[in-house]
């Protein structure tokens, strides 16, 4: 039976101390969803591995946003793992996202509608491309596959990006990439990218998800995707060319020095850590093979 759009859901996200002062527009966009969340919760760690000098001062947040302090620093996975723990056994959805985007007001409405059609899948707006098979193996792909909309073939977006770069250079503001559609045809992907928004249920993630390996600590998308996949849940990418735009507005912090996608952790950059984590799931659980 399809779930009603009124089915309860909560919004979960996290942040890091250098971004605390810039959370307002992200949080306001989550509070302004056309289908309001039961709760909007900002999970913060009591101490941060990357920011040991943090003095414990909490950010100011809009009315309606709850701050939860957690003992663990799960890295970027803090945006969802404490919520999974808190709401385990409850009949609701978790919509988790990042702190460096401003979200469309109809994001939750769209994801809830898609959830009604696909009760066993994780629903996301952006999916990761097909992970490489182990050497000598061939991938058995879940069909239909999501089809990317390549931005290099979008002249209007390219012109807008050039204009925004010119304005940033001569206006003194930080460059922010203009939003663009990323999906031509909806379908399955191997993994999700959390920054555009992901919806799942607490029971989709097993207890082992909390034991994050050192290699996977900085690459939560692959780590979380692996655990839902081994539990038998597909990762469905929504928001095709005929849908309303779901791509959020990217904030400058998405690519600044605070961003994990610009940082090497334990000597591994983002691509190397992603691949090592993919290989762990292939060898340990036989998925993505």
C-alpha angles and dihedrals in degrees: 000000000000115000119241119248084240090065106126120260137167129212117228130187141146138210144194129239098256089059099045094099092053101050098098102091093043093052093043090054090054092049090051097061114140087232102044120223121240087234139356109213127189109200115204129182119237087230133012127223092210096041109040091158093066109128096210097253110151125222124253109248134188120264108276096040118107123207117214121189115211129191097225129071101215090173113228090344087073085088090075115006097076089049091052089052094045097047102036109138094021123118100239144099127249117217108193128183144153134278096232099069138071109223133221113252092235096051097103092041091055095045092049091051090051090047089059089059096042111034095167099046133085107240119215141161098222126036132193119243122257110298116236116262123239113271110286094010132111122221121243101209127204107237143257096042124210112251117219123228103223111222092207088072094051107091094181091055092045091053091048091049091052091049092049090050091052092049091049094048097048098030096053096235126126114266114251118191111239114243119258137178111265103186127065096176127017119237146115126317132185094242143006131237109224099203095080095046135280130204124203140142122253093244092059089079121066125219092258090070089080093061096077115186120231091248093050097044093097098037104062095159094066093039094052093040091053094054096048090046094053087051089060100256120137121221108232119195112209133184105078128181094280094050128089114272111277100171109116125226109264118230122216090250089070089081105021129106092281093060118104090215086068095046136082113219118196090355093302125112123215097271094047093048091048091052094047090051092048089051090051092057093044093052098037103038105016095237127137089030 
